Amino acid sequence: MRRRGVLGNLFSRIVIIFKIISLLSITVVAIVANPGSASADDRCDPNSSYEGPYWWSGVGATNANGGRTALAVSPPWDSSSYAYIWSINYDLRQLWSFDCVGYSDYRQRDIYQVRLASSQDSCLSDYGQGTAAVLDDCLPQASWQTWQQWELVYLGQEWIPSEGVYRSTYAIRNSGSGLCLDVAGAATYNGATVVTWPCHGGPNQRWF
């Protein structure tokens, strides 16, 4: 009886060892198959319709009454239009669509053209550090340049006092220059210019 008990215990241990090896094999296969990169299913589809439209508000850009402001441009909606913030009123100058145009394997992020929803031929463009983000004619995918490439960089959840809720916040980063949309001087008044500036994750670069 004692011999059968010893053999039984040995068999149980062998079974446990094989189970552990199997689990380790599955884990290794999973890690090799997905080494931290976004799966194809998680990426935006360049052939899909535009995402949005959205109103993008600045976390740190609240007006004098503590209300929400939004990224806006003034008509005429052409290359003379520059971006600024204004108290949100849900009109066409504050409404934006995100058009998926590719994926950055290096940064593992979707790439978009940011289009004014009311004028789908007008795209937000970056002309360098400290200059206002402006509207330009949207360039075709075959020829679009880095000044019209944008990424959404997730910065975490943030309490929004004007709404009394937590919201996911993002930096809107230009893929070519690496600069982020920034409310110049961390201003909060209506008409404050939105420029591109080195990314620092401060309230004047956080959008929701």
Number of C-alpha atoms within 10 A of each C-alpha: 6 7 8 9 10 11 12 12 12 12 12 11 12 12 12 12 12 11 12 11 12 12 11 12 12 10 12 12 10 11 11 9 11 11 9 9 13 13 11 9 7 10 15 18 16 16 10 10 11 19 14 13 15 17 21 22 22 26 24 19 28 24 18 11 8 13 14 24 25 26 27 26 27 16 10 9 20 17 14 12 19 22 24 25 27 24 23 19 12 11 10 16 22 27 21 25 22 21 23 24 20 18 18 11 10 7 11 13 20 23 24 24 27 25 26 24 20 16 16 15 15 22 28 24 27 29 15 16 16 16 15 23 25 22 25 21 17 19 14 9 12 7 8 13 14 16 19 24 24 31 24 18 18 14 14 11 13 15 13 18 13 13 11 8 10 12 15 14 24 21 26 24 24 26 23 13 18 17 22 28 28 31 26 19 11 17 18 23 16 17 16 18 25 28 25 27 23 15 17 13 15 13 17 21 28 29 26 19
